[in-house]
Amino acid sequence: MSRSPIVGGNWKMNLSLGEAEALASEVRHRLGSYPGAQTLIFPPFPYLQAVAGRLGDSPIGLGAQDLWYEGKGAFTGAVSAAMLVSVGCKWVLIGHSERRHVFGESDEIIAKKLRAALHAGLKPVLCVGETLLERQAGQTFAVCGRQLRTALQGLQRSELEHLVVAYEPVWAIGTGLVASPEQAQEVHADIRDRVGDILGMDFAAKLRIQYGGSVKSSTAAGLMTKPDVDGLLVGGASLLAEEFAAIVRAK
Ligand code: PEP
């Protein structure tokens, strides 16, 4: 089964407004007509509308790094799914490891966020991954499986048509320690099997699974040669347009 590659750039909490606008324009210039992979970018909340303007009608997908699951009300500092849609977002990261581990969000909160995204018509990139301690304890598959199961429980296949899963081992994010293509492949294959158990093998065969964690242009192609690695989610390296473009074009 061939799945079209999808590569995202997570800008995290970086850049000024002017730098974000310039980076968006540069990414559009380099990748806006590249047919080989779907490109997504995830700027900080305050820059979303300005970046949407820079992306214009290009096929580059605009996403947010997070949302809160309530619709509106007394949730100081939070941003709803409908707000994201209203400023031009089509995509959203759900359960990024920094939300889970820096902000302490549980599997249950992340499951609610996934539902809120789907309800608003946002396309979710659901992030899962184990810590170093969990890997060393041989729990990688179990942890990713639990995160997936809790997030997907009770959802119908028809609601998840645009779901993308990102395998992002916590020990590889922002550390320079990229997983080997073999390490990524074995977890991706297991994720696909587990999604197959929950939603059916035909659904799982079409699911795109990204790898994320210290990807650079020098490691992107090796990861993308693996049969269950359908794309990449890139943090630090997505802040440099030339490097990000080289990663997107790596396959
Ligand atoms: C990320 O933030 O999703 C990520 C993978 O970061 P980095 O590429 O910097 O490790």
Residues whose N, C-alpha, C, O or C-beta is under 5 A from the ligand:
A	BS01	PEP	N10 A172 I173 G174 T175 G212 G213 S214 V215 L233 V234 G235 G236 A237
